Amino acid sequence: DFRKLWIARINAGCRLNDISYSKFMYGLKLAGIGLNRKVLADMAISDPAGFTTLVSQAKAKLN
C-alpha cells in the first residue's frame, strides 16, 4: 500500500522540521496548498529545501 509509505515519508520530513504530520496537513489545507501525498512524499525525499518551505507556509497558517 503506497499510501502508508507516502505518509511515513511525509511524517519523517515533518519531524525533521518540528511539526506533526496532522498539523502539517491541516496547515497545508488552511494555506490552500492542494498537493497530494504522493507529491509531498517525493518532495520530502528529493527536495528537502522545498519541503521545508511548505512546512513554513503550513506553520504560518497555524499561528
PyMOL Python script that loads the backbone (N, CA, C, O; Angstrom):
from pymol import cmd

cmd.read_pdbstr("""\
ATOM      1  N   ASP A   1       0.848  -1.185   0.000  1.00  0.00           N
ATOM      2  CA  ASP A   1       0.000   0.000   0.000  1.00  0.00           C
ATOM      3  C   ASP A   1       0.892   1.247   0.000  1.00  0.00           C
ATOM      4  O   ASP A   1       1.570   1.538   0.986  1.00  0.00           O
ATOM      5  N   PHE A   2       0.881   1.965  -1.102  1.00  0.00           N
ATOM      6  CA  PHE A   2       1.753   3.126  -1.239  1.00  0.00           C
ATOM      7  C   PHE A   2       1.370   4.267  -0.310  1.00  0.00           C
ATOM      8  O   PHE A   2       2.231   5.039   0.111  1.00  0.00           O
ATOM      9  N   ARG A   3       0.098   4.379   0.012  1.00  0.00           N
ATOM     10  CA  ARG A   3      -0.327   5.478   0.876  1.00  0.00           C
ATOM     11  C   ARG A   3       0.414   5.458   2.220  1.00  0.00           C
ATOM     12  O   ARG A   3       0.822   6.505   2.724  1.00  0.00           O
ATOM     13  N   LYS A   4       0.582   4.267   2.792  1.00  0.00           N
ATOM     14  CA  LYS A   4       1.312   4.156   4.063  1.00  0.00           C
ATOM     15  C   LYS A   4       2.760   4.611   3.905  1.00  0.00           C
ATOM     16  O   LYS A   4       3.301   5.285   4.781  1.00  0.00           O
ATOM     17  N   LEU A   5       3.379   4.246   2.799  1.00  0.00           N
ATOM     18  CA  LEU A   5       4.755   4.655   2.526  1.00  0.00           C
ATOM     19  C   LEU A   5       4.843   6.173   2.388  1.00  0.00           C
ATOM     20  O   LEU A   5       5.744   6.802   2.944  1.00  0.00           O
ATOM     21  N   TRP A   6       3.894   6.761   1.639  1.00  0.00           N
ATOM     22  CA  TRP A   6       3.898   8.215   1.457  1.00  0.00           C
ATOM     23  C   TRP A   6       3.737   8.931   2.790  1.00  0.00           C
ATOM     24  O   TRP A   6       4.437   9.906   3.065  1.00  0.00           O
ATOM     25  N   ILE A   7       2.825   8.452   3.611  1.00  0.00           N
ATOM     26  CA  ILE A   7       2.589   9.083   4.915  1.00  0.00           C
ATOM     27  C   ILE A   7       3.833   8.965   5.794  1.00  0.00           C
ATOM     28  O   ILE A   7       4.188   9.914   6.493  1.00  0.00           O
ATOM     29  N   ALA A   8       4.491   7.816   5.765  1.00  0.00           N
ATOM     30  CA  ALA A   8       5.709   7.633   6.558  1.00  0.00           C
ATOM     31  C   ALA A   8       6.802   8.602   6.114  1.00  0.00           C
ATOM     32  O   ALA A   8       7.512   9.162   6.950  1.00  0.00           O
ATOM     33  N   ARG A   9       6.938   8.800   4.819  1.00  0.00           N
ATOM     34  CA  ARG A   9       7.956   9.724   4.307  1.00  0.00           C
ATOM     35  C   ARG A   9       7.619  11.170   4.650  1.00  0.00           C
ATOM     36  O   ARG A   9       8.497  11.940   5.040  1.00  0.00           O
ATOM     37  N   ILE A  10       6.354  11.537   4.506  1.00  0.00           N
ATOM     38  CA  ILE A  10       5.937  12.898   4.864  1.00  0.00           C
ATOM     39  C   ILE A  10       6.155  13.123   6.349  1.00  0.00           C
ATOM     40  O   ILE A  10       6.647  14.176   6.757  1.00  0.00           O
ATOM     41  N   ASN A  11       5.793  12.146   7.153  1.00  0.00           N
ATOM     42  CA  ASN A  11       5.959  12.250   8.602  1.00  0.00           C
ATOM     43  C   ASN A  11       7.432  12.431   8.970  1.00  0.00           C
ATOM     44  O   ASN A  11       7.756  13.224   9.854  1.00  0.00           O
ATOM     45  N   ALA A  12       8.316  11.708   8.303  1.00  0.00           N
ATOM     46  CA  ALA A  12       9.751  11.852   8.575  1.00  0.00           C
ATOM     47  C   ALA A  12      10.214  13.271   8.255  1.00  0.00           C
ATOM     48  O   ALA A  12      10.973  13.870   9.017  1.00  0.00           O
ATOM     49  N   GLY A  13       9.756  13.799   7.134  1.00  0.00           N
ATOM     50  CA  GLY A  13      10.105  15.175   6.779  1.00  0.00           C
ATOM     51  C   GLY A  13       9.534  16.179   7.761  1.00  0.00           C
ATOM     52  O   GLY A  13      10.179  17.176   8.086  1.00  0.00           O
ATOM     53  N   CYS A  14       8.334  15.918   8.228  1.00  0.00           N
ATOM     54  CA  CYS A  14       7.703  16.805   9.208  1.00  0.00           C
ATOM     55  C   CYS A  14       8.484  16.809  10.510  1.00  0.00           C
ATOM     56  O   CYS A  14       8.731  17.867  11.089  1.00  0.00           O
ATOM     57  N   ARG A  15       8.868  15.639  10.967  1.00  0.00           N
ATOM     58  CA  ARG A  15       9.598  15.534  12.238  1.00  0.00           C
ATOM     59  C   ARG A  15      10.934  16.267  12.177  1.00  0.00           C
ATOM     60  O   ARG A  15      11.378  16.833  13.176  1.00  0.00           O
ATOM     61  N   LEU A  16      11.576  16.259  11.012  1.00  0.00           N
ATOM     62  CA  LEU A  16      12.827  16.999  10.855  1.00  0.00           C
ATOM     63  C   LEU A  16      12.599  18.505  10.946  1.00  0.00           C
ATOM     64  O   LEU A  16      13.523  19.266  11.235  1.00  0.00           O
ATOM     65  N   ASN A  17      11.360  18.929  10.695  1.00  0.00           N
ATOM     66  CA  ASN A  17      11.010  20.348  10.738  1.00  0.00           C
ATOM     67  C   ASN A  17      10.163  20.699  11.958  1.00  0.00           C
ATOM     68  O   ASN A  17       9.526  21.752  11.993  1.00  0.00           O
ATOM     69  N   ASP A  18      10.156  19.827  12.948  1.00  0.00           N
ATOM     70  CA  ASP A  18       9.488  20.085  14.236  1.00  0.00           C
ATOM     71  C   ASP A  18       7.996  20.377  14.114  1.00  0.00           C
ATOM     72  O   ASP A  18       7.489  21.334  14.700  1.00  0.00           O
ATOM     73  N   ILE A  19       7.304  19.546  13.352  1.00  0.00           N
ATOM     74  CA  ILE A  19       5.847  19.655  13.252  1.00  0.00           C
ATOM     75  C   ILE A  19       5.298  18.240  13.103  1.00  0.00           C
ATOM     76  O   ILE A  19       5.956  17.368  12.536  1.00  0.00           O
ATOM     77  N   SER A  20       4.104  18.018  13.609  1.00  0.00           N
ATOM     78  CA  SER A  20       3.493  16.698  13.455  1.00  0.00           C
ATOM     79  C   SER A  20       2.864  16.583  12.064  1.00  0.00           C
ATOM     80  O   SER A  20       2.564  17.585  11.415  1.00  0.00           O
ATOM     81  N   TYR A  21       2.677  15.354  11.631  1.00  0.00           N
ATOM     82  CA  TYR A  21       2.071  15.101  10.322  1.00  0.00           C
ATOM     83  C   TYR A  21       0.686  15.730  10.236  1.00  0.00           C
ATOM     84  O   TYR A  21       0.359  16.386   9.247  1.00  0.00           O
ATOM     85  N   SER A  22      -0.125  15.531  11.269  1.00  0.00           N
ATOM     86  CA  SER A  22      -1.505  16.018  11.207  1.00  0.00           C
ATOM     87  C   SER A  22      -1.568  17.543  11.184  1.00  0.00           C
ATOM     88  O   SER A  22      -2.376  18.117  10.454  1.00  0.00           O
ATOM     89  N   LYS A  23      -0.724  18.203  11.977  1.00  0.00           N
ATOM     90  CA  LYS A  23      -0.701  19.671  11.962  1.00  0.00           C
ATOM     91  C   LYS A  23      -0.203  20.191  10.616  1.00  0.00           C
ATOM     92  O   LYS A  23      -0.702  21.198  10.114  1.00  0.00           O
ATOM     93  N   PHE A  24       0.771  19.512  10.037  1.00  0.00           N
ATOM     94  CA  PHE A  24       1.289  19.900   8.727  1.00  0.00           C
ATOM     95  C   PHE A  24       0.195  19.808   7.668  1.00  0.00           C
ATOM     96  O   PHE A  24      -0.002  20.743   6.892  1.00  0.00           O
ATOM     97  N   MET A  25      -0.509  18.695   7.636  1.00  0.00           N
ATOM     98  CA  MET A  25      -1.560  18.516   6.637  1.00  0.00           C
ATOM     99  C   MET A  25      -2.682  19.535   6.826  1.00  0.00           C
ATOM    100  O   MET A  25      -3.222  20.053   5.849  1.00  0.00           O
ATOM    101  N   TYR A  26      -3.032  19.822   8.081  1.00  0.00           N
ATOM    102  CA  TYR A  26      -4.066  20.817   8.356  1.00  0.00           C
ATOM    103  C   TYR A  26      -3.592  22.211   7.936  1.00  0.00           C
ATOM    104  O   TYR A  26      -4.361  22.985   7.367  1.00  0.00           O
ATOM    105  N   GLY A  27      -2.334  22.525   8.216  1.00  0.00           N
ATOM    106  CA  GLY A  27      -1.776  23.812   7.811  1.00  0.00           C
ATOM    107  C   GLY A  27      -1.768  23.980   6.302  1.00  0.00           C
ATOM    108  O   GLY A  27      -2.045  25.069   5.797  1.00  0.00           O
ATOM    109  N   LEU A  28      -1.452  22.912   5.573  1.00  0.00           N
ATOM    110  CA  LEU A  28      -1.498  22.970   4.111  1.00  0.00           C
ATOM    111  C   LEU A  28      -2.913  23.246   3.628  1.00  0.00           C
ATOM    112  O   LEU A  28      -3.118  24.018   2.691  1.00  0.00           O
ATOM    113  N   LYS A  29      -3.882  22.617   4.267  1.00  0.00           N
ATOM    114  CA  LYS A  29      -5.275  22.830   3.886  1.00  0.00           C
ATOM    115  C   LYS A  29      -5.670  24.285   4.112  1.00  0.00           C
ATOM    116  O   LYS A  29      -6.316  24.896   3.261  1.00  0.00           O
ATOM    117  N   LEU A  30      -5.283  24.838   5.259  1.00  0.00           N
ATOM    118  CA  LEU A  30      -5.595  26.235   5.560  1.00  0.00           C
ATOM    119  C   LEU A  30      -4.909  27.185   4.581  1.00  0.00           C
ATOM    120  O   LEU A  30      -5.458  28.231   4.235  1.00  0.00           O
ATOM    121  N   ALA A  31      -3.708  26.818   4.138  1.00  0.00           N
ATOM    122  CA  ALA A  31      -2.945  27.654   3.212  1.00  0.00           C
ATOM    123  C   ALA A  31      -3.432  27.513   1.770  1.00  0.00           C
ATOM    124  O   ALA A  31      -2.994  28.255   0.891  1.00  0.00           O
ATOM    125  N   GLY A  32      -4.330  26.570   1.529  1.00  0.00           N
ATOM    126  CA  GLY A  32      -4.847  26.367   0.181  1.00  0.00           C
ATOM    127  C   GLY A  32      -3.872  25.639  -0.733  1.00  0.00           C
ATOM    128  O   GLY A  32      -3.954  25.754  -1.956  1.00  0.00           O
ATOM    129  N   ILE A  33      -2.955  24.891  -0.140  1.00  0.00           N
ATOM    130  CA  ILE A  33      -1.978  24.128  -0.921  1.00  0.00           C
ATOM    131  C   ILE A  33      -2.546  22.730  -1.139  1.00  0.00           C
ATOM    132  O   ILE A  33      -2.723  21.970  -0.187  1.00  0.00           O
ATOM    133  N   GLY A  34      -2.825  22.402  -2.379  1.00  0.00           N
ATOM    134  CA  GLY A  34      -3.535  21.168  -2.688  1.00  0.00           C
ATOM    135  C   GLY A  34      -2.673  20.046  -3.229  1.00  0.00           C
ATOM    136  O   GLY A  34      -3.129  19.272  -4.070  1.00  0.00           O
ATOM    137  N   LEU A  35      -1.439  19.938  -2.767  1.00  0.00           N
ATOM    138  CA  LEU A  35      -0.581  18.843  -3.234  1.00  0.00           C
ATOM    139  C   LEU A  35      -1.012  17.533  -2.585  1.00  0.00           C
ATOM    140  O   LEU A  35      -1.371  17.499  -1.408  1.00  0.00           O
ATOM    141  N   ASN A  36      -0.973  16.464  -3.361  1.00  0.00           N
ATOM    142  CA  ASN A  36      -1.366  15.173  -2.797  1.00  0.00           C
ATOM    143  C   ASN A  36      -0.198  14.517  -2.061  1.00  0.00           C
ATOM    144  O   ASN A  36       0.935  14.992  -2.131  1.00  0.00           O
ATOM    145  N   ARG A  37      -0.480  13.441  -1.368  1.00  0.00           N
ATOM    146  CA  ARG A  37       0.530  12.787  -0.536  1.00  0.00           C
ATOM    147  C   ARG A  37       1.689  12.226  -1.352  1.00  0.00           C
ATOM    148  O   ARG A  37       2.828  12.208  -0.884  1.00  0.00           O
ATOM    149  N   LYS A  38       1.405  11.771  -2.566  1.00  0.00           N
ATOM    150  CA  LYS A  38       2.471  11.229  -3.412  1.00  0.00           C
ATOM    151  C   LYS A  38       3.509  12.308  -3.716  1.00  0.00           C
ATOM    152  O   LYS A  38       4.711  12.067  -3.609  1.00  0.00           O
ATOM    153  N   VAL A  39       3.044  13.481  -4.090  1.00  0.00           N
ATOM    154  CA  VAL A  39       3.944  14.590  -4.419  1.00  0.00           C
ATOM    155  C   VAL A  39       4.677  15.070  -3.171  1.00  0.00           C
ATOM    156  O   VAL A  39       5.877  15.342  -3.220  1.00  0.00           O
ATOM    157  N   LEU A  40       3.960  15.173  -2.054  1.00  0.00           N
ATOM    158  CA  LEU A  40       4.586  15.613  -0.803  1.00  0.00           C
ATOM    159  C   LEU A  40       5.681  14.642  -0.362  1.00  0.00           C
ATOM    160  O   LEU A  40       6.748  15.067   0.080  1.00  0.00           O
ATOM    161  N   ALA A  41       5.417  13.346  -0.481  1.00  0.00           N
ATOM    162  CA  ALA A  41       6.412  12.341  -0.100  1.00  0.00           C
ATOM    163  C   ALA A  41       7.643  12.444  -0.987  1.00  0.00           C
ATOM    164  O   ALA A  41       8.770  12.328  -0.506  1.00  0.00           O
ATOM    165  N   ASP A  42       7.433  12.659  -2.276  1.00  0.00           N
ATOM    166  CA  ASP A  42       8.552  12.807  -3.197  1.00  0.00           C
ATOM    167  C   ASP A  42       9.377  14.045  -2.848  1.00  0.00           C
ATOM    168  O   ASP A  42      10.606  14.008  -2.889  1.00  0.00           O
ATOM    169  N   MET A  43       8.698  15.140  -2.506  1.00  0.00           N
ATOM    170  CA  MET A  43       9.408  16.360  -2.111  1.00  0.00           C
ATOM    171  C   MET A  43      10.207  16.152  -0.832  1.00  0.00           C
ATOM    172  O   MET A  43      11.337  16.625  -0.719  1.00  0.00           O
ATOM    173  N   ALA A  44       9.626  15.447   0.127  1.00  0.00           N
ATOM    174  CA  ALA A  44      10.307  15.226   1.406  1.00  0.00           C
ATOM    175  C   ALA A  44      11.627  14.486   1.204  1.00  0.00           C
ATOM    176  O   ALA A  44      12.589  14.715   1.936  1.00  0.00           O
ATOM    177  N   ILE A  45      11.670  13.595   0.204  1.00  0.00           N
ATOM    178  CA  ILE A  45      12.872  12.804  -0.055  1.00  0.00           C
ATOM    179  C   ILE A  45      13.831  13.524  -1.000  1.00  0.00           C
ATOM    180  O   ILE A  45      15.026  13.615  -0.717  1.00  0.00           O
ATOM    181  N   SER A  46      13.321  14.034  -2.118  1.00  0.00           N
ATOM    182  CA  SER A  46      14.206  14.548  -3.164  1.00  0.00           C
ATOM    183  C   SER A  46      14.437  16.055  -3.117  1.00  0.00           C
ATOM    184  O   SER A  46      15.397  16.543  -3.712  1.00  0.00           O
ATOM    185  N   ASP A  47      13.576  16.807  -2.420  1.00  0.00           N
ATOM    186  CA  ASP A  47      13.716  18.268  -2.354  1.00  0.00           C
ATOM    187  C   ASP A  47      13.448  18.756  -0.931  1.00  0.00           C
ATOM    188  O   ASP A  47      12.427  19.396  -0.677  1.00  0.00           O
ATOM    189  N   PRO A  48      14.357  18.459  -0.003  1.00  0.00           N
ATOM    190  CA  PRO A  48      14.126  18.848   1.395  1.00  0.00           C
ATOM    191  C   PRO A  48      13.952  20.351   1.589  1.00  0.00           C
ATOM    192  O   PRO A  48      13.189  20.776   2.457  1.00  0.00           O
ATOM    193  N   ALA A  49      14.652  21.162   0.791  1.00  0.00           N
ATOM    194  CA  ALA A  49      14.524  22.616   0.925  1.00  0.00           C
ATOM    195  C   ALA A  49      13.117  23.070   0.537  1.00  0.00           C
ATOM    196  O   ALA A  49      12.526  23.917   1.207  1.00  0.00           O
ATOM    197  N   GLY A  50      12.593  22.515  -0.531  1.00  0.00           N
ATOM    198  CA  GLY A  50      11.230  22.843  -0.946  1.00  0.00           C
ATOM    199  C   GLY A  50      10.206  22.370   0.067  1.00  0.00           C
ATOM    200  O   GLY A  50       9.216  23.054   0.330  1.00  0.00           O
ATOM    201  N   PHE A  51      10.446  21.204   0.631  1.00  0.00           N
ATOM    202  CA  PHE A  51       9.543  20.674   1.653  1.00  0.00           C
ATOM    203  C   PHE A  51       9.553  21.572   2.882  1.00  0.00           C
ATOM    204  O   PHE A  51       8.507  21.821   3.482  1.00  0.00           O
ATOM    205  N   THR A  52      10.739  22.059   3.259  1.00  0.00           N
ATOM    206  CA  THR A  52      10.846  22.963   4.404  1.00  0.00           C
ATOM    207  C   THR A  52      10.069  24.249   4.151  1.00  0.00           C
ATOM    208  O   THR A  52       9.476  24.808   5.073  1.00  0.00           O
ATOM    209  N   THR A  53      10.069  24.721   2.910  1.00  0.00           N
ATOM    210  CA  THR A  53       9.285  25.904   2.554  1.00  0.00           C
ATOM    211  C   THR A  53       7.798  25.641   2.753  1.00  0.00           C
ATOM    212  O   THR A  53       7.077  26.493   3.272  1.00  0.00           O
ATOM    213  N   LEU A  54       7.341  24.462   2.342  1.00  0.00           N
ATOM    214  CA  LEU A  54       5.936  24.108   2.555  1.00  0.00           C
ATOM    215  C   LEU A  54       5.609  24.043   4.042  1.00  0.00           C
ATOM    216  O   LEU A  54       4.545  24.494   4.467  1.00  0.00           O
ATOM    217  N   VAL A  55       6.518  23.484   4.830  1.00  0.00           N
ATOM    218  CA  VAL A  55       6.314  23.405   6.277  1.00  0.00           C
ATOM    219  C   VAL A  55       6.195  24.810   6.860  1.00  0.00           C
ATOM    220  O   VAL A  55       5.349  25.060   7.719  1.00  0.00           O
ATOM    221  N   SER A  56       7.037  25.722   6.396  1.00  0.00           N
ATOM    222  CA  SER A  56       6.989  27.101   6.886  1.00  0.00           C
ATOM    223  C   SER A  56       5.647  27.750   6.567  1.00  0.00           C
ATOM    224  O   SER A  56       5.088  28.463   7.400  1.00  0.00           O
ATOM    225  N   GLN A  57       5.132  27.507   5.370  1.00  0.00           N
ATOM    226  CA  GLN A  57       3.834  28.063   4.987  1.00  0.00           C
ATOM    227  C   GLN A  57       2.716  27.458   5.826  1.00  0.00           C
ATOM    228  O   GLN A  57       1.789  28.158   6.230  1.00  0.00           O
ATOM    229  N   ALA A  58       2.804  26.162   6.085  1.00  0.00           N
ATOM    230  CA  ALA A  58       1.789  25.500   6.909  1.00  0.00           C
ATOM    231  C   ALA A  58       1.826  26.035   8.335  1.00  0.00           C
ATOM    232  O   ALA A  58       0.782  26.304   8.929  1.00  0.00           O
ATOM    233  N   LYS A  59       3.031  26.191   8.884  1.00  0.00           N
ATOM    234  CA  LYS A  59       3.171  26.716  10.247  1.00  0.00           C
ATOM    235  C   LYS A  59       2.624  28.136  10.345  1.00  0.00           C
ATOM    236  O   LYS A  59       2.005  28.496  11.346  1.00  0.00           O
ATOM    237  N   ALA A  60       2.851  28.948   9.306  1.00  0.00           N
ATOM    238  CA  ALA A  60       2.368  30.331   9.311  1.00  0.00           C
ATOM    239  C   ALA A  60       0.846  30.380   9.390  1.00  0.00           C
ATOM    240  O   ALA A  60       0.291  31.252  10.058  1.00  0.00           O
ATOM    241  N   LYS A  61       0.175  29.466   8.725  1.00  0.00           N
ATOM    242  CA  LYS A  61      -1.292  29.441   8.752  1.00  0.00           C
ATOM    243  C   LYS A  61      -1.830  28.903  10.067  1.00  0.00           C
ATOM    244  O   LYS A  61      -2.958  29.213  10.452  1.00  0.00           O
ATOM    245  N   LEU A  62      -1.034  28.102  10.757  1.00  0.00           N
ATOM    246  CA  LEU A  62      -1.481  27.543  12.034  1.00  0.00           C
ATOM    247  C   LEU A  62      -1.374  28.559  13.166  1.00  0.00           C
ATOM    248  O   LEU A  62      -2.080  28.446  14.168  1.00  0.00           O
ATOM    249  N   ASN A  63      -0.500  29.548  13.014  1.00  0.00           N
ATOM    250  CA  ASN A  63      -0.297  30.541  14.081  1.00  0.00           C
ATOM    251  C   ASN A  63      -1.143  31.777  13.901  1.00  0.00           C
ATOM    252  O   ASN A  63      -1.078  32.694  14.719  1.00  0.00           O
TER     253      ASN A  63
END
""", "prot")
cmd.dss("prot")
cmd.show_as("cartoon", "prot")
cmd.util.cbc("prot")
cmd.orient("prot")
